[in-house]
Amino acid sequence: MLETRDAGDSVNPISKEEWRSRVLTRRRAVDAVVRAEESLKLCHAAAELARGATAVAAYVPVGSEPGSLDLLDALKSVSPTVLVPIAREPGPLHWAEYTGRGSLRAAPYGLSEPTGPILGPESVTRCEVVFVPALAVDFRGVRLGRGAGFYDRTLDLVAPGIPIVAVVRDGELVEELPEEQHDRRASHALTPSRGSVALTRE
């Protein structure tokens, strides 16, 4: 479990890079059957959280990230508009509407994106729930990403009170992560076993 700390961690806090290395190593070791079971649970929990929203923002899971395209299909079943990111030059993310897995194509950074019209960064302001990828998130809402900063710049556009939901595996909801001034916090975690967990903001 990633929550476990060594005795010396309070003296020598774990850096973001070390956290990233630990999480990615554990994710790569997850059995395919376990991954599928977790994905199914995340689908149900995400759909319940987004039910009734006129638009939600999500992302296309790649590699060892929790979830699958089934999660996007589940969101599409409860909300008419599901936006997913278009990542290009550093800055706030652009968006495109997810209309089905057959509309996706390969994109930069090893991602997948829809083939439809590209929408501006301000499109995220339409969304009533924003699901974001994370390597880990703590109980204060501090989110650990991959370090590119796309989401930190994007989440500045999300209106106060809109749920920002970090999607992680159960062991990736941790007590405390390192935080920098530019980091933007999540309001909720979404895990396979616990579903939606409200995070305490300081």
N, C-alpha and C positions, 0 to 999 in steps of 0.2 A: 504494500500500500504506500502511495506517495506521501501520505500524511506523516509517516514515521520520520522522526528527525534523529540524527546522531547527537551524542552528547556535546560535541564541539560545534554544532551548527549555530548555536546562539552566540558563540564567540566569533565564528567565521561563517556568516550567513551564506546560504547557497545562492550563487549568482543566477541570473536569468539563463545564461548559456548552459550552466550545469542542470538547471531545471529542464530545459529543452532536451538536453541529451538523455536525461533519465526518463522523461515521458516518452520520447520517441523510441527508445530502446524497449520499453515495456509494451508500447503499442504494437511494435513489429512482432512481438512474441505472442500476441493474442491469437488463439485458435480460430479458424474460420467459422466453426459452429458457434462459438461464443460470440463472435462478432455479429453473426446473423441474429442470434437471440437478442443481443443488446440493441441492434438496429430496429427490430420489431417493437421493442418496448419504447424506444425513443419516438417511433412513429406515432404510437398511441398518445404518449404524453404531449408531443408537440401539437398534434391535432386538437387535443383538448384545450391547450393554452391559446391556440389561434382561432378556435371556433367562433364564428360570427364576425371576425375582422374583415373589413372590406379590402385590405391589402396587407401583406406581410413581406418582410425581407428575410431571405434565407441565403443559402450557399450550396454549391454542388460539392458534396464530400468527395475527397480524392485520397488515394493511398490508404494510410492507416487511420484516417480521421473517423470518429464515431459517426454512425448513420450511413445512409445509402440514398440512392435515388428514390427509394420507397418513401423516405421522409418527405421529399419534395412532393411526391404524388399524394401523400397524406395531407399535407398542407393545402394542396390544390383542391382537395375534396371538401375542404371546409372554408376556403377563402377564394373569391373569384380572381384575385391578383396575387401572384407570387413573384417577387423580384429577386434576381440573383446577380452577383457582382460581375462587372467587367473590369479587370485590372489591367491598366496600361502603365503610363508614367506615374511616378510617385505623386500622391495627392489623394483627395477623396475618391472613393470608388464611383464609377459609373455603373449603370444597371441595365438589365434587359429582362423581359418577362419570360418566366418558365412556362411553356405550354405543353410540355411532355418530353420524355427522355429522347424521343426520336429527333427533336429539334436541336440537340446539343452538338457542339463541335469542339475539337481540341483548341486550346488557347494558350497564351504565354504562361510561364511559371508552372507548367504542368497541370493547369486547370482545365475545366470544361466550361463552356458558356453557350447561351442560346444564340441562334442565328438571326433572331429578329432585330428590330430597331434598337439602337443604343440610346439609353435615356441618361439625362444629366444627373450629377450627384444629388441635386435637390429632390430627386424622385423619392428618396428614402423618407422624406418628410410626410409622404402620404401613408406610410406604413404604421399600423397600430400595434404590431409586434415585430421586433427585429432579432432574428436568430443569428448568432455569430459563432464562427469556429474558435476554438481555444485549445491550447495544450493543457491548461489547468486554469482554475479560478479559485479564489479564496473566499472566505465568508464575509469579507468586506466588499466583495465585488471586483477586486483586482484581478484582471485577466492577463494570462500569459499567452501571447501570440507568437508568431514565428520571427518577429523582429523587423518586418518591412514597414510597419507603421500605417498601412492602408486603413485599417479599421479605426485606429486612434483619430485619424483625420476625418473619417466618415462619421463617427459617432458624435462629433461636435454638432452635426446637423440634426440629430434626433431630438425631438421636442421633450422637455421635461415631463416625466410621468409615463412615457412610453416604455414598456418593458424591453430591456436589452438582455437577451437570454444567451448565455454561454453554454454551448453544447459540449459536454465532456463525459468521460467514463466515470464510474462511481468513485474510483480511487483518485481521480483528478480534481475533486472538490476538496481543497486542502485548507489548513488553518491559516497560513500566511504566505504570501508571495512577495518578492521584491517589487517595489513600485517606484516609478519615475514621474516627474511632474507632468509630462505630456500624456501619460496613460489615462485612458477613459474607462471608467468602471462599468461593470454589468450590474443589472438589478436582480437577475435571477440566474441560477444554474439549472440545466436540464440534464439529468442523469438517468440511466436505464432503470435503476432500482428505486430511486427516490422521486422520480418525476421532476416537477417544477419545485425548486427550492428558492424562496425569497432570501436575498442576501442583504446584510445590514450595511448601510452606508454610514461612513463617519464624516 
